[in-house]
Amino acid sequence: MKIEGKEYRTIWFDEKNQTVKIIDQTKLPHQFIIKDLKTVKDAINAIKIMEVRGAPLIGGTAAYGIVLAIMEKNDPNFIKKSSEDLIKSRPTAINLKWAVDRMMKKLTGINNNELLKVALDEAKTICDEDVKFSENIGLNGLKIIEEIYNKKKDTVNILTHCNAGWLATINWGTATSPIYHAHKKGIPVHVWVDETRPRNQGANLTSYELNEEDIPNTIIADNTGGILMQRGEVDMCIVGTDRTLSTGDVCNKIGTYLKALAAYDNKVPFYVALPSSTIDWDTKDFKDIPIEERSSEELSHIDGLDKKGNVEKVLIYPKKSSSINLAFDITPAKFVTSLITEKGICEASEEGLKGLFK
């Protein structure tokens, strides 16, 4: 996808300098900075502080984290410890563990002198696969937008939450991929973008990338979606997911559940877009999903530009107030209209998912 007219991926390996390159998302939308990851600790830190975020991109970063660990110290104990530290860096997104486990399995039995090449090839493959998955999700989701447009013959209004765009994946995105494909096909779309407190990924990232692709969008406060649905100003909702159980229950950015409830009450279709790498086939009860609790400072402070154009962090809460910052919530399958995957669209259920992924 594009930034200032130039094509980018969110992560790539710099052959010349032997480093991993990322777009530092903590600086967006005010500053566009490409950062080098030189060690496995750099990769872990980038995941922890959300320089990279979004389940598929976290997975891709973790894969390259194993590559960096091998480059740093080609020792089995160090690589194993690095893999464990990567998995611990953020607990909720299942792609992280999926990518690390896949990398470690691929490296089993490989000679030390071939380890780096095999690891680098596998990390690139994981990222290339994600691009294809996201593209196919877009083509499958496009059919839904086309159906709405063919009935409406007017702009299709789509509500999304958080950022499940190309900045959350390697390219294309999950929830935004159908939107990008519709736009490229000439279907008029407009996106209602939840600001997504406390980190404002919707306002800072989703709106930013939609602007770069010239797609009309409007940022709204997180609690505005309900009244827009009541007014008939939302044709469909589409969100991403950090972990979807085989039961069809969806774990995504905090606030997703409330949007699903509002959509259900107003008979607005609510779709979840995901690659198969985000499916947790083992966990059966959503209560067993680890819900990440992040620093309360993400709630109490906010970043913005001062009069001189510098990014400043300011306190917006009373100094004596306490707060809790749960990063994700669960949307039960019964509130999900359908799941949009790289293999097609299915019911949010074990039967639906197993019908696609045998």
C-alpha atoms as one frame of an Amber mdcrd trajectory, in Angstrom:
protein
   0.000   0.000   0.000   1.044   3.622  -0.272   2.470   6.391   1.875   2.904
   9.665   0.010   2.465   7.760  -3.233   5.247   5.254  -2.550   4.599   1.525
  -2.112   5.570   0.005   1.240   5.243  -3.139   3.282   5.157  -2.878   7.063
   8.263  -5.032   7.568  11.108  -6.206   5.342  14.675  -7.504   5.485  17.429
  -5.142   4.353  19.923  -7.434   2.613  22.574  -4.718   2.340  22.645  -3.759
   6.017  21.496  -7.141   7.369  18.763  -5.560   9.480  14.980  -5.815   9.698
  13.151  -2.627   8.718   9.822  -1.555  10.221   7.568   1.499  10.094   7.514
   2.883  13.648   3.748   3.078  14.210   4.080   4.889  17.544   5.120   7.976
  15.564   2.185   7.936  13.142   0.351   9.956  11.943   2.572  12.926  12.772
   5.927  11.450  11.768   6.839   8.725   9.253   9.948   6.960  10.533  11.538
   3.729   9.281  13.397   1.966  12.082  16.061  -0.757  12.106  15.703  -3.867
  14.253  19.209  -5.237  14.823  18.757  -7.714  17.680  16.074 -10.043  18.981
  15.614  -7.645  21.911  14.833  -4.905  19.392  12.100  -7.128  17.925  10.681
  -7.944  21.369  10.673  -4.282  22.343   9.028  -3.260  19.060   6.203  -5.726
  19.790   5.856  -4.715  23.446   5.680  -0.946  22.927   3.632  -1.329  19.733
   6.062   0.059  17.207   4.556  -2.873  15.342   1.031  -4.044  16.164  -1.807
  -6.027  14.677  -1.841  -9.820  14.982  -0.447 -10.705  11.516   2.332  -8.090
  11.700   3.254  -9.205  15.221   3.605 -12.717  13.813   5.806 -11.506  10.972
   7.965  -9.513  13.393   8.349 -12.530  15.668   9.474 -14.632  12.696  12.141
 -12.067  11.882  12.966 -11.955  15.607  14.143 -15.565  15.342  16.285 -14.557
  12.351  17.849 -11.752  14.400  18.503 -14.155  17.285  20.418 -16.497  14.962
  22.398 -13.586  13.518  23.239 -12.462  17.037  24.249 -15.811  18.485  23.875
 -19.077  16.601  23.434 -21.143  19.751  20.493 -23.534  20.378  19.962 -22.396
  23.980  20.002 -18.714  23.032  17.597 -19.269  20.142  15.215 -21.295  22.331
  15.279 -18.632  25.070  14.703 -15.945  22.441  11.680 -17.834  21.099  10.203
 -18.027  24.609  10.799 -14.306  25.204   9.152 -13.439  21.900   6.039 -15.445
  22.781   5.791 -13.656  26.145   6.060 -10.177  24.612   2.290  -9.890  24.001
  -0.046 -12.641  25.217  -3.358 -12.213  23.378  -2.583 -12.276  19.637  -2.284
 -15.939  18.638  -0.257 -15.165  15.471   2.752 -14.451  17.661   3.000 -17.977
  19.080   1.927 -19.472  15.748   4.800 -17.776  13.901   7.442 -18.610  16.532
   6.336 -22.258  16.725   6.401 -22.495  12.935   9.902 -21.012  12.777  11.252
 -23.330  15.479   9.705 -26.381  13.842  11.248 -25.403  10.501  14.696 -25.084
  12.110  14.587 -28.507  13.781  17.413 -30.701  12.512  19.016 -27.977  10.354
  22.808 -27.688  10.408  24.203 -24.563  12.062  25.795 -23.315   8.856  22.406
 -23.442   7.081  20.293 -22.185   9.980  20.288 -18.484   9.069  19.350 -19.042
   5.429  16.520 -21.431   6.324  15.214 -19.042   8.997  15.354 -16.019   6.706
  13.591 -17.892   3.899  10.852 -19.042   6.299  10.332 -15.551   7.757   9.985
 -14.141   4.249   7.559 -16.953   3.359   5.405 -16.204   6.420   5.213 -12.544
   5.389   4.546 -13.321   1.719   1.791 -15.748   2.718   0.176 -13.070   4.864
   0.109 -10.657   1.913  -1.666 -13.292  -0.180  -4.056 -14.148   2.659  -4.973
 -10.475   3.085  -5.468 -10.023  -0.654  -7.786 -13.036  -0.790  -9.708 -11.807
   2.268 -10.253  -8.598   0.327 -11.500 -10.379  -2.772 -13.897 -12.499  -0.693
 -15.144  -9.509   1.302 -15.566  -7.484  -1.880 -18.520  -9.707  -2.789 -20.383
  -8.504   0.314 -19.765  -4.834  -0.499 -20.831  -5.437  -4.101 -24.110  -6.999
  -2.947 -24.892  -3.993  -0.753 -23.993  -1.555  -3.539 -26.082  -3.396  -6.135
 -29.130  -3.060  -3.868 -28.415   0.474  -2.684 -26.911   2.083  -5.794 -25.277
   4.655  -3.540 -22.232   5.033  -1.284 -21.675   2.018   0.970 -21.077   3.186
   4.560 -18.784   0.842   6.475 -17.920   1.064  10.178 -14.643  -0.338  11.453
 -12.963  -0.451  14.851  -9.268  -0.105  15.725  -6.813  -0.688  12.864  -7.056
  -3.885  10.880  -5.519  -2.201   7.862  -2.304  -2.838   6.003  -0.434  -1.311
   8.948  -1.670  -4.245  11.064  -0.586  -6.854   8.524   2.228  -6.995   5.957
   0.106  -5.481   3.181  -3.582  -4.979   2.257  -4.933  -5.508   5.780  -7.801
  -7.719   6.882 -10.860  -5.550   7.602  -9.682  -2.870   5.172  -8.761  -5.225
   2.339 -12.360  -5.545   1.045 -12.624  -1.741   1.278  -9.462  -1.254  -0.784
 -10.656  -3.752  -3.390 -14.057  -2.057  -3.606 -12.410   1.348  -4.015 -10.113
   0.026  -6.760 -13.160  -1.398  -8.543 -14.876   2.000  -8.503 -17.530   1.217
  -5.879 -18.168   4.369  -3.801 -17.368   3.634  -0.152 -17.188   5.751   2.977
 -15.679   4.504   6.222 -16.756   5.445   9.750 -13.518   5.149  11.733 -13.775
   4.572  15.491 -11.004   6.587  17.135 -10.330   3.520  19.358  -9.241   4.823
  22.714  -6.891   4.641  24.450  -4.190   4.354  21.781  -6.334   5.797  18.985
  -5.295   3.244  16.365  -8.394   4.100  14.367  -7.768   7.832  14.337  -3.986
   7.623  14.061  -3.606   4.659  11.717  -6.821   3.636   9.925  -7.780   7.150
   8.897  -4.152   7.850   7.998  -3.861   4.922   5.608  -7.321   5.494   4.103
  -6.334   9.105   3.429  -3.197   7.909   1.628  -5.424   5.784  -0.650  -7.945
   8.644  -1.176 -10.803   6.718   0.436 -13.442   8.962   2.095 -13.555   8.426
   5.853 -14.796  10.147   8.998 -13.330   9.676  12.476 -15.943   9.225  15.202
 -15.786   8.840  18.966 -15.961   5.214  20.027 -19.501   5.625  21.388 -20.945
   7.194  18.223 -21.449   4.025  16.189 -24.715   3.080  17.901 -26.619   6.222
  16.981 -25.282   6.080  13.415 -26.698   2.558  13.158 -30.029   3.730  14.591
 -30.124   6.454  11.927 -29.485   3.934   9.150 -26.117   5.458   8.314 -24.128
   2.211   8.626 -24.574  -0.484   5.961 -22.121  -2.960   7.468 -19.457  -3.325
  10.154 -16.168  -5.057   9.545 -13.397  -5.558  12.090 -10.234  -7.616  12.444
  -9.338 -10.024  15.228  -6.329 -10.936  17.340  -7.580 -14.425  18.106 -10.649
 -16.291  16.890 -11.572 -19.582  18.519 -12.730 -22.580  16.515 -16.121 -21.915
  18.129 -16.351 -18.610  16.232 -15.894 -16.410  19.321 -13.771 -13.385  18.480
 -11.150 -11.651  20.617 -10.366  -8.169  19.315  -9.525  -4.648  20.444 -11.520
  -3.430  23.448 -14.834  -1.951  22.309 -15.481  -4.477  19.543 -18.061  -6.299
  21.670 -20.099  -3.121  22.181 -20.128  -2.445  18.419 -21.322  -5.982  17.783
 -24.161  -5.541  20.296 -25.252  -2.298  18.656 -25.084  -3.891  15.206 -27.109
  -6.897  16.376 -29.800  -4.651  17.878 -30.047  -2.568  14.700 -29.850  -5.508
  12.261 -26.599  -4.225  10.767 -24.386  -7.085   9.484 -21.212  -7.491  11.545
 -18.277  -9.195   9.814 -14.890 -10.271  11.136 -11.973 -10.564   8.699  -9.083
 -12.874   9.554  -6.330 -15.041   8.096  -6.188 -18.681   9.175  -3.059 -17.899
  11.221  -5.336 -16.043  13.654  -7.509 -19.083  14.419  -6.923 -20.734  17.801
  -7.964 -24.349  17.235  -7.069 -25.502  20.744  -8.819 -23.110  23.150 -12.522
 -23.955  23.425 -13.719 -21.473  26.076 -13.169 -17.759  25.443 -12.725 -17.260
  29.189  -9.370 -19.020  28.805  -8.013 -16.390  26.389  -5.353 -14.285  28.154
  -6.524 -10.666  28.022  -3.600  -8.279  27.975  -3.714  -5.495  30.558  -1.533
  -2.605  29.464  -0.159   0.409  31.328  -2.807   2.791  32.707  -0.665   5.627
  31.330  -2.080   4.821  27.879  -5.424   6.008  29.276  -4.275   8.900  31.429
  -1.924  10.464  28.861  -2.326  11.342  25.212   0.112  12.294  22.457  -0.379
  15.316  20.249   1.375  18.066  18.325   2.294  21.275  20.136   2.349  24.685
  18.452   5.911  24.082  17.267   5.000  20.779  15.602   6.638  18.606  18.254
   4.917  15.481  19.582   4.132  15.947  23.285   2.571  13.602  25.849   0.090
  15.288  28.196  -1.921  14.166  31.240  -5.694  14.286  30.731  -6.896  12.575
  33.946  -6.975  13.883  37.523  -3.607  13.144  39.124  -5.133  11.067  41.945
  -7.389   8.956  39.722  -6.699   5.297  39.038  -7.645   3.430  35.862  -7.577
  -0.030  34.316  -6.502  -0.620  30.733  -7.792  -3.934  29.357  -6.658  -4.128
  25.742  -9.141  -6.675  24.326 -12.671  -7.991  24.714 -14.631 -10.994  23.459
 -17.456 -10.924  20.917 -19.457 -14.167  21.162 -20.054 -15.935  17.866 -23.815
 -15.353  17.973 -23.230 -11.641  17.288 -20.984 -12.248  14.266 -22.765 -12.383
  10.902 -19.900 -14.183   9.139 -16.148 -14.678   9.182 -14.216 -13.550   6.096
 -11.063 -15.631   5.556  -8.564 -16.205   2.763 -10.452 -19.387   1.826 -13.912
 -17.878   1.757 -16.779 -16.658   3.949 -18.271 -18.881   6.618 -20.544 -18.966
   9.625 -18.874 -18.041  12.931 -18.924 -21.586  14.295 -16.806 -24.708  14.516
 -18.820 -26.238  11.708 -18.344 -23.162   9.543 -14.604 -22.917  10.107 -13.954
 -26.638   9.665 -15.913 -26.500   6.417 -13.247 -24.144   5.059 -10.193 -25.486
   6.873 -10.357 -29.259   6.746
